[in-house]
Amino acid sequence: MPSSPPPASPGYYGRHIFFCLNERKNGEESCAQHGAQAGFDHCKSRVKQADLAGPGKVRVNKAGCLDRCAGGPVAVVYPEAVWYSFVDLEDIDEIVDSHLKNGKVVERLLLPPDVGR
């Protein structure tokens, strides 16, 4: 099945996915302690492999603390403002294939709205 590009948007990219890569030095839990960098690296690679990267398509970005540490590691996709938590690289594959490529939210990976720091 051919991939469908993200919806047109007035911005430069159709979608952004931001990965919290924050590491707290004071011993508090943070996304960096839970494989966030590996998730970011894998997502960036998968987006490029799927030809989803670039203007009008998808941008994979690093972020500092997104203040939702209790659900970490976390990533958020805009413009939809869909928050995800992930466990492994297969979860990242599913986010790329379902949401970033085909616009379908991965319900099982959604971060509950009440999860904060």
Secondary structure, DSSP 8 states (H G I E B T S, - for coil): ---------SSSSSEEEEEE----TTS---GGGGTHHHHHHHHHHHHHHTT-BSTTSEEEEEES--S-GGG-SEEEEETTTEEEE-SSHHHHHHIIIIIIHH----GGGB--TT---
